[in-house]
Amino acid sequence: MVKTAVSKTAIPCSNQGGPAKIYTKMKILKNILTELKKSKWPKGKELLVLSIYALVLCGIITVIILGLDLVFYKAREWFLNL
C-alpha cells in the first residue's frame, strides 16, 4: 500500500460549492493580502528610476524592431522587383 503525503496547507476541494467554497476563496484572498504586506515595496526615488529604466528599454526594443521591419520591407521590395 502506497501512502500519499497530505499538505497541511492544502485547500479542500468542494464540488458542491456553498459556504466551504466561499470560505476557501476568502482564505486565499486573505493569504494573498498577507503576503503582499510582507513584500518590500520600492520607495519613490527607486520607483522613478526603475520606471525610467523600463521606458528606455522599451524605446530601445521599439527602435530595434522598427529597424528590422524596415530592413525586411526593403528586402521584400527588392526581391519583388527582380
DANORSUL-V85654 format. One record per backbone hydrogen bond with DSSP energy under -0.5 kcal/mol. CO is the residue of the C=O (numbers start at 1). NH is the residue of the N-H. Records with the same first field share a line. If there is no record, write none. Layout:
CO->NH  NH
This chain:
5->7
7->10
10->12
12->14
13->15
18->22
19->23
20->24
21->25
22->26
23->27
24->28
25->29
26->30
27->31
28->32
29->33
30->34
31->35
32->36
33->37
34->38
35->39
39->41
43->47
44->48
45->49
46->50
47->51
48->52
49->53
50->54
51->55
52->56
53->57
54->58
55->59
56->60
57->61
58->62
59->63
60->64
61->65
62->66
63->67
64->68
65->69
66->70
67->71
68->72
69->73
70->74
71->75
72->76
73->77
74->78
75->79
76->80
77->81
79->82
